[in-house]
Amino acid sequence: MKRFFARAVAPLAAGVLLWGCTGNPASEGWITLLENGGGLENFARVGEANWRSEDGALVADKGGKTSSFLVSRQHYTDFVIHAEFWANDEANSGVFIRLSDRQVINAKNSYEVQINDGHKEWPTGAVAYFGKVTKPHKAGGRWNTFEITAKGPRLTVKMNGVETTQVNDRSFFHGPFALQYVSGIVKFRTVQIKPL
């Protein structure tokens, strides 16, 4: 009986532990696109980054001459994105939302939530060209979370539970989102989206 009970409870305990680590309840409306390094089929590749599953995360550490992206197959308007990421000190990456073009992706035709500790004007947690950080936040060398909320013209970014910036802008209202790789080592462990 004890062995049966242990076997029955172990998966439940593991599930509770996983729920606590992600910071997101397994509530209605959340769509998991990437988890434990799996889920590449939910994205289209643009560029030459060597995205691969490794040690429970999706990892890139080499790219081409231009930025590379993993573009969501679905389009979204209002939503919350929960992303767990790791970057080394030299990493240049980001989460782009409401893309205007699935093939030509940049911070002038979409909103880019930066992962780049070395950028002086638009460091990690900023929305490049649209929202400066309230104070610098460093991502290098550890796991971090982004909570990116887009509702109408209002964008809010939280990093590790602390708000980094707010934007009120009407440039882009609808489109897919993308995970970027430019340089350094970048890992994404979990990516979830909740349409609003």
C-alpha positions as CSV (number, residue, x, y, z in Angstrom):
1,M,0.0,0.0,0.0
2,K,2.8,2.4,0.9
3,R,4.5,1.8,-2.5
4,F,1.2,2.4,-4.4
5,F,0.6,5.6,-2.5
6,A,4.2,6.9,-3.2
7,R,3.8,6.1,-6.9
8,A,0.4,7.9,-7.0
9,V,1.5,10.9,-5.1
10,A,5.0,11.4,-6.8
11,P,3.6,12.7,-10.1
12,L,1.1,14.9,-8.3
13,A,3.9,16.4,-6.2
14,A,6.1,16.9,-9.3
15,G,3.2,18.7,-10.9
16,V,2.7,21.0,-7.9
17,L,6.4,21.7,-7.9
18,L,6.4,22.6,-11.6
19,W,3.4,24.8,-11.1
20,G,5.2,26.7,-8.4
21,C,8.3,27.2,-10.5
22,T,6.6,28.7,-13.5
23,G,4.8,31.4,-11.6
24,N,1.7,30.8,-13.7
25,P,-1.3,28.8,-12.5
26,A,-2.5,26.1,-14.8
27,S,-5.7,28.2,-15.2
28,E,-8.0,28.5,-18.1
29,G,-6.8,30.4,-21.1
30,W,-3.1,29.8,-20.8
31,I,-1.5,28.2,-23.9
32,T,1.9,26.6,-23.5
33,L,3.9,27.0,-26.7
34,L,7.3,26.0,-25.2
35,E,8.1,23.9,-22.2
36,N,11.3,22.1,-21.1
37,G,12.9,22.7,-24.5
38,G,10.1,21.2,-26.5
39,G,7.6,23.1,-28.7
40,L,9.7,24.2,-31.7
41,E,6.8,23.0,-33.9
42,N,4.8,26.0,-32.6
43,F,7.2,28.4,-34.2
44,A,8.6,29.2,-37.7
45,R,12.3,29.8,-38.0
46,V,13.6,33.0,-39.6
47,G,17.3,33.3,-39.9
48,E,20.2,30.9,-39.1
49,A,20.4,30.6,-35.3
50,N,21.2,27.1,-34.1
51,W,18.1,26.7,-31.9
52,R,18.1,23.3,-30.3
53,S,16.7,21.5,-27.2
54,E,19.3,21.0,-24.5
55,D,19.0,20.4,-20.8
56,G,15.3,21.2,-20.6
57,A,15.5,24.5,-22.5
58,L,15.6,25.8,-26.1
59,V,19.1,27.1,-26.7
60,A,20.9,29.2,-29.3
61,D,24.6,30.2,-29.2
62,K,25.4,30.8,-32.8
63,G,23.6,32.7,-35.6
64,G,24.1,34.2,-39.1
65,K,25.0,37.6,-40.3
66,T,21.6,39.0,-39.3
67,S,19.2,38.5,-36.4
68,S,17.3,35.2,-36.2
69,F,13.8,34.6,-34.9
70,L,11.4,31.9,-33.8
71,V,8.0,33.3,-35.0
72,S,4.7,32.1,-33.4
73,R,2.4,30.5,-36.0
74,Q,-0.6,32.3,-34.5
75,H,-1.5,36.0,-34.5
76,Y,-2.5,37.8,-31.3
77,T,-4.1,41.1,-30.4
78,D,-4.4,41.5,-26.6
79,F,-2.5,39.0,-24.4
80,V,-0.2,38.2,-21.6
81,I,3.1,36.4,-22.4
82,H,4.9,34.5,-19.6
83,A,8.5,33.7,-20.7
84,E,11.3,32.1,-18.7
85,F,14.7,32.9,-20.2
86,W,18.4,32.7,-19.4
87,A,21.1,34.8,-21.1
88,N,24.8,35.3,-20.5
89,D,26.3,38.7,-20.0
90,E,27.1,39.2,-23.7
91,A,23.7,38.1,-25.0
92,N,21.6,40.1,-27.4
93,S,18.0,38.8,-27.6
94,G,14.5,39.9,-27.1
95,V,10.8,39.1,-27.3
96,F,9.1,40.9,-30.3
97,I,5.3,41.3,-30.2
98,R,2.6,42.3,-32.7
99,L,4.9,41.8,-35.7
100,S,3.9,43.7,-38.8
101,D,6.0,41.4,-41.1
102,R,6.8,37.8,-40.4
103,Q,10.0,37.8,-42.5
104,V,11.4,41.3,-41.9
105,I,11.4,41.7,-38.1
106,N,12.8,44.7,-36.3
107,A,12.1,47.2,-33.5
108,K,10.6,49.7,-36.0
109,N,7.8,47.5,-37.3
110,S,6.9,45.8,-34.0
111,Y,7.5,46.1,-30.2
112,E,10.8,44.7,-28.9
113,V,11.1,43.8,-25.3
114,Q,14.9,43.8,-24.8
115,I,17.2,41.2,-23.4
116,N,20.5,43.0,-23.7
117,D,22.3,43.9,-20.5
118,G,25.0,45.8,-22.4
119,H,22.7,48.2,-24.3
120,K,23.0,51.7,-22.8
121,E,19.8,53.2,-24.0
122,W,17.5,50.2,-24.3
123,P,18.8,47.6,-21.8
124,T,17.0,44.4,-20.6
125,G,13.3,45.1,-19.8
126,A,13.0,48.1,-22.0
127,V,10.7,48.3,-25.1
128,A,13.2,49.5,-27.7
129,Y,12.3,53.0,-29.1
130,F,9.1,53.1,-27.1
131,G,9.7,52.6,-23.4
132,K,12.8,53.1,-21.2
133,V,13.4,51.1,-18.1
134,T,12.6,52.7,-14.7
135,K,15.9,51.3,-13.5
136,P,18.4,48.9,-15.0
137,H,17.7,45.2,-14.6
138,K,20.4,42.6,-15.3
139,A,19.5,39.2,-16.8
140,G,23.0,37.8,-17.3
141,G,23.9,34.4,-15.8
142,R,20.6,33.4,-14.3
143,W,17.0,32.3,-15.0
144,N,14.5,35.2,-15.3
145,T,10.9,35.7,-16.1
146,F,9.2,38.2,-18.4
147,E,5.5,39.0,-18.0
148,I,4.5,41.1,-21.0
149,T,0.9,42.4,-21.1
150,A,-0.5,44.0,-24.3
151,K,-4.0,45.4,-24.1
152,G,-5.0,48.0,-26.7
153,P,-2.3,50.7,-26.8
154,R,-1.0,49.9,-23.3
155,L,2.0,47.6,-22.9
156,T,3.5,46.6,-19.5
157,V,6.6,44.6,-18.9
158,K,7.5,42.9,-15.7
159,M,10.8,41.2,-15.1
160,N,11.0,38.8,-12.2
161,G,7.8,40.3,-10.9
162,V,9.0,43.9,-10.9
163,E,7.6,46.3,-13.5
164,T,10.4,47.6,-15.8
165,T,8.4,49.8,-18.2
166,Q,5.0,50.9,-19.5
167,V,4.2,52.1,-23.0
168,N,1.1,53.8,-24.3
169,D,1.4,53.7,-28.1
170,R,-0.9,52.9,-31.1
171,S,1.7,51.8,-33.7
172,F,1.0,48.1,-33.7
173,F,-2.2,46.3,-32.6
174,H,-2.1,42.7,-34.0
175,G,0.4,40.1,-35.2
176,P,2.5,37.1,-34.2
177,F,5.3,37.3,-31.6
178,A,8.9,36.2,-31.9
179,L,11.9,35.1,-29.8
180,Q,15.1,36.7,-31.1
181,Y,18.7,35.5,-31.2
182,V,21.6,37.9,-32.2
183,S,24.6,36.9,-30.1
184,G,25.8,35.3,-26.9
185,I,24.0,32.4,-25.3
186,V,20.2,32.5,-25.0
187,K,17.9,30.0,-23.5
188,F,14.1,29.9,-23.3
189,R,12.6,27.3,-20.9
190,T,8.9,28.1,-20.9
191,V,6.8,30.4,-23.1
192,Q,3.1,30.7,-22.4
193,I,0.5,33.1,-23.8
194,K,-3.0,34.0,-22.5
195,P,-5.2,35.9,-25.0
196,L,-7.2,38.6,-23.3
